[in-house]
Amino acid sequence: MQLPANQISKKMDKEVPLVSICIPTYNRAGMVGKAIESALTQSYQNIEVLVVDNASEDAIELVIAAYHDPRLKFFKNDRNLGLFGNFNRCVELSKGDYIHILHSDDYIDSHFTQKCVEFLEANSNVAMTFTSVQAISDVDQSSIKIHSQDQVLQAPEGFKEILRSRNLISCPSVMIRKEVYNSVGLYSLEYPYSGDFYQWLRIAKRFDIAYVAGATLFYRQGTHSESYQLLFKTPAGYMDTIKIFVRVVDELGDDVELYSRELNCAYRRHMRDCLFAGIARSESMIKYSNLIFIGFALSTWGLITPISLPDKTTKFSDFLLIFLTGCAIVVPGGRYCARKLFGFNSEKY
């Protein structure tokens, strides 16, 4: 399925901005300024910048008051809507035909919007773009570049690639045509920690998506981020992903066999993520049993559907890996030894 040709004029229109850069925020008064400045200083000027505060208790109003740009608009929710509830609020408030949800702790290079808009204007069949990422932490920086050139992933190849690949799409690098939200719906609130993953799968199953090589998102890692809370403070995100897998299989129906290889790849990756979390991260989740991640790994392992004899052998090996990891978690000092043996860095995302 393709989107209709884009008929939007390239000329400046102050009343109907072509791009809505939305910055959802919660208790980020000390960080949101960098995101706002990177949005307002874009080389592409036909924009609106919406800061949507999720009922914060900090001094966000003072931060906003320091800017005197008519393109900047501030909204404050009466109550906390949750992460993806606030994303949906951003979409509802936006007037642009293209929507970029930029996280309040991240920022973009000065030509980011221009590069993405030019690509979408030139490729009317593409529903959504994503970009390269420069990850920044207190100790190091790393670059994630998916391809060296712009690349279109036609439906459903993009859907398959999301299942196959780790870190294919960084949420705050995504720009989406507003009409796509009208078609597939807003972010699901059923998955409060992984709603973006489900949204990308929904879009890529039906529409072409594309990687724009010339734009960069600067992604700030640290204890402040939603990603950190998801990965290090609660097991809920890992459970969300399993629920999404089950829902995707249900939605594929009789076509599920067409995606067996990609689904098995996604299952095995998540299974190993759960095992890694059980060894390297479970100590920081003091409210939960360390073995919860073994349960998650077994649930994901159970979804794997072998399609050949080697697959069956691999699935048996996967079970042994789960068993040995469970032993390492139960035996006193086992997790420490496993971290040392395999060089696990529990602070890495």
Buried (B, 14 or more C-beta within 10 A) or exposed (E): EEBEEBEBEEEEEEEEBBBBBBBBBBBBBEBBBBBBEBBBEBEBBBBBBBBBBBEBEBEBEEBBEEBEEEBBBBBBBEEEBBBBBBBBBBBEBBBBBBBBBBBBBBBBBEBBBBBBBBBBBEBBBBBBBBBBBBBBBEEEEEEBEBEEEBEBBBBBEBBBBBBBBEEBBBBBBBBBBBBBBEBBEBBBBEBBBBBBBBBBBBBBBBBBBBBBBBBBBBBBBEEBBBBBBBBBBBBBBBBBBBBBBEBBBEEBEEEBEEBBBBBBBBBBBBBBBBBBBBBBBBEEBEEEEBBBBBBBBBBBBEBBBBEEEEBEEBBEEBBEBBEEBBEBBEEEEBBEEBBEEEEBEBBEB
